[in-house]
Amino acid sequence: MNDMRPIERATALDDTKISAKGVNVHYGAAHALKDVSVDIGDRLVTAFIGPSGCGKSTFLRCLNRMNDTIPSARVTGRIEIDGQDIYDRRVDPVQLRAKVGMVFQKPNPFPKSIYDNVAYGPKIHGLARSRADLDVIVEKALRRAALWTEAKDRLQSPGTGLSGGQQQRLCIARAVATEPEVLLMDEPCSALDPIATAQVEELIDELRQSYSVVIVTHSMQQAARVSQRTAFFHLGNLVEYGETGQIFTNPRDPRTESYISGRIG
Ligand SMILES: Nc1ncnc2c1ncn2[C@@H]1O[C@H](COP(=O)(O)OP(=O)(O)OP(=O)(O)O)[C@@H](O)[C@H]1O
């Protein structure tokens, strides 16, 4: 994979999938995210970068209402996916999270078989009418996550028995099994070795054909390799957002420049 992809079309020409306006997050009295507004494109990988504690994961969790599960968190502002306000009272967060899948930093397979890890979401969301349907869904998700060849002869073995990189691909299979439209990834490679990282990065590139992918990463090399758009956060502010090539070669804000040149963070 190239280290830096060619600069693509301007952000304004993206098909917007997610639109955030004036989003603030407080944890108790602490103001963690400050008035963030951004449009995130469809069928693109968007990277969130910035120093530790700048609010990347906080903002990522706003996009599928994972902050609802943190009692001290208070989210204000508006976030729309396909024009629908995801914080509307009529939106069921469980349904929302099927549409907006998430992969975490540490692979976290359920203590179940490989098959059941993938089948769980489609089962609870009623996506399969029969066992045969479910078999098809599981195979498709494992293929999408580039794990089918390694897993097909051990579907009934525990997911926790896979290697770290395989477990992360299993978690990706689990996330894509419910046919999400957006995939959120919070440092998905931080627990992986370079080979597994390369496999997951290739997979992210594949997945963007079908989804809007948002990835939080500490690795600027990774952001440059996998993303077409990059958002730089600093102290809870979204400082700069644009084409990945522009952010890394010609940042407009001195804070972005300092970060990418290694002076802050
Ligand atoms: N559950 C929580 N309760 C209270 N404060 C929190 C919680 N999660 C995050 N914070 C605070 O919110 C701020 C932003 O944290 P966040 O995890 O979003 O940053 P980040 O940019 O993802 O950091 P890192 O790169 O270290 O993961 C930090 O000051 C952090 O301490």
The ligand as an SDF file (V2000), in Angstrom:
LIG
                    3D

 31 33  0  0  0  0  0  0  0  0999 V2000
  -15.6350    8.1880   30.7770 N   0  0  0  0  0  0  0  0  0  0  0  0
  -15.0450    9.3620   31.0190 C   0  0  0  0  0  0  0  0  0  0  0  0
  -15.2820   10.0200   32.1830 N   0  0  0  0  0  0  0  0  0  0  0  0
  -14.6970   11.2130   32.4290 C   0  0  0  0  0  0  0  0  0  0  0  0
  -13.8410   11.8310   31.5830 N   0  0  0  0  0  0  0  0  0  0  0  0
  -13.5730   11.2200   30.4370 C   0  0  0  0  0  0  0  0  0  0  0  0
  -14.1540    9.9620   30.0850 C   0  0  0  0  0  0  0  0  0  0  0  0
  -13.6790    9.6060   28.8590 N   0  0  0  0  0  0  0  0  0  0  0  0
  -12.8500   10.5930   28.4680 C   0  0  0  0  0  0  0  0  0  0  0  0
  -12.7810   11.5600   29.4020 N   0  0  0  0  0  0  0  0  0  0  0  0
  -11.9850   12.8070   29.3320 C   0  0  0  0  0  0  0  0  0  0  0  0
  -12.3340   13.5020   28.1590 O   0  0  0  0  0  0  0  0  0  0  0  0
  -11.1890   14.0280   27.5170 C   0  0  0  0  0  0  0  0  0  0  0  0
  -11.1130   13.4770   26.0900 C   0  0  0  0  0  0  0  0  0  0  0  0
  -10.8520   12.0730   26.1820 O   0  0  0  0  0  0  0  0  0  0  0  0
  -10.8660   11.1040   24.9160 P   0  0  0  0  0  0  0  0  0  0  0  0
  -10.7120    9.7270   25.4240 O   0  0  0  0  0  0  0  0  0  0  0  0
  -12.0250   11.4220   24.0790 O   0  0  0  0  0  0  0  0  0  0  0  0
   -9.5440   11.5900   24.1790 O   0  0  0  0  0  0  0  0  0  0  0  0
   -8.7090   10.8890   23.0320 P   0  0  0  0  0  0  0  0  0  0  0  0
   -8.2780   11.9840   22.1360 O   0  0  0  0  0  0  0  0  0  0  0  0
   -9.4840    9.7780   22.4290 O   0  0  0  0  0  0  0  0  0  0  0  0
   -7.4850   10.3420   23.8620 O   0  0  0  0  0  0  0  0  0  0  0  0
   -6.5320    9.0680   23.6200 P   0  0  0  0  0  0  0  0  0  0  0  0
   -5.8410    9.3500   22.3420 O   0  0  0  0  0  0  0  0  0  0  0  0
   -5.6160    9.1020   24.7960 O   0  0  0  0  0  0  0  0  0  0  0  0
   -7.4180    7.8510   23.5720 O   0  0  0  0  0  0  0  0  0  0  0  0
   -9.9960   13.6620   28.3680 C   0  0  0  0  0  0  0  0  0  0  0  0
   -9.7080   14.7400   29.2040 O   0  0  0  0  0  0  0  0  0  0  0  0
  -10.4920   12.4800   29.1710 C   0  0  0  0  0  0  0  0  0  0  0  0
   -9.8730   12.4150   30.4220 O   0  0  0  0  0  0  0  0  0  0  0  0
  1  2  1  0
  2  3  1  0
  2  7  2  0
  3  4  2  0
  4  5  1  0
  5  6  2  0
  6  7  1  0
  6 10  1  0
  7  8  1  0
  8  9  2  0
  9 10  1  0
 10 11  1  0
 11 12  1  0
 11 30  1  0
 12 13  1  0
 13 14  1  0
 13 28  1  0
 14 15  1  0
 15 16  1  0
 16 17  2  0
 16 18  1  0
 16 19  1  0
 19 20  1  0
 20 21  2  0
 20 22  1  0
 20 23  1  0
 23 24  1  0
 24 25  2  0
 24 26  1  0
 24 27  1  0
 28 29  1  0
 28 30  1  0
 30 31  1  0
M  END
$$$$
